[in-house]
Amino acid sequence: MTQSPAIPLPPPAERRRLREAQSLTQAQVAERVGVGRDTVRAWEAGRTTPRGRKAQTYASLLAAASATAHEVTLRQADPTAPLTPLTPAQAFDALYAFCAPALVRQAYLLTGRRELARESVERAFQLAWHRWPEVAVDPDPAGWVRATVYECALSPWHRFRARHRHPEAPPADPADRALLAVLLRLPPPYRRTLLLYDGVGLGLPETAAETEASTPATANRLLHAREAVAARLPDLADPALLSRRLAEVAAHERLRAARPPVVRAGSERRARNWTHAAIAFTVALIGATTFTLHTAPTQYNPPVAPGATVQGVPPRAAPGALSRAELDLRTKLQRAATNGPERLTPDAR
């Protein structure tokens, strides 16, 4: 049976190896997960795949086993070194190696773009490394990263990027191409709900919590998404078959994730750039404030009051041709000046 790419689980043979590396029996694993021993045997044989809360518990158990195996490997490489707990970088690398391949495939099913899927996973793990003290103590670090990957992949700001204005090459298989086209026609909340429930295998309450919706609303989204897929692809009306087809679509694509040291270095470089930008902005703000203080006036100058109309004074005439009354007035004044008294001249004596 093909493993669902959305479930961050190692291959069946690796599951057994990790369990044995932690010196656990199938009965002990079954008791911790809350299932029967035959169920654990079927998981390790690859006949079935866990779902819902059992999948999360089983994945966390295997992740702890993977970290223990890594520590044992380090111990075998240097027997004289004291046995110490994993460093933050080693714990981050273990989480990345455990979850990144599956998350890249999930992001591809959400977006239909290979490069965007890889960028979303790298960005989510960069944020996880930046907030590692918070993520390390989270009850479900894989779920924390998954939610961040989905938010990055479905961000509406990608539409303004030049590289995302043109469609990407679809899958080569016609069946995969048809299923991916149907998924991309769904609204993002419906697409995310369908992938979490039928792809990842989360239960309905867990899916509702991760999508920040009520349980009835999540159930309606799931039903409408399944109906939309079944309307265009009647062969996928069975949810079990749809889950398997989601695994096959992602498994046939060449989706690569960067190495953990590259992601950690990118996170640290991004943090440094933001720090430098914040310092530069602060310096510019201080400089602008200082310049304003030195150039601002030191006393208050009241504004000039606006002019007021004086009663009884005729308005000044605008330049232009004189009116009839003005012409008569000018003629009268000229005549009065001609008939006036003689001009007085100063006496030299």
Secondary structure by P-SEA (a helix, b strand, c coil): cccccccccccaaaaaaaaaaacccaaaaaaaacccaaaaaaaaacccccccaaaaaaaaaaaaaaaaaaaaaaaaaccccccccccaaaaaaaaaaacaaaaaaaaaaacccaaaaaaaaaaaaaaaaaaaaaaaacccaaaaaaaaaaaaaacccccccccccccccccccaaaaaaaaaaaaccaaaaaaaaaaccccccaaaaaaaacccaaaaaaaaaaaaaaaaacccccccaaaaaaaaaaaaaacccccccaaaaaaaaaaaaaaaaaaaaaaaaaaaaaaaaaaaacccccccccccbbbbcccccccccccccaaaaaaaaaaaaaaaacccbbbbbcc
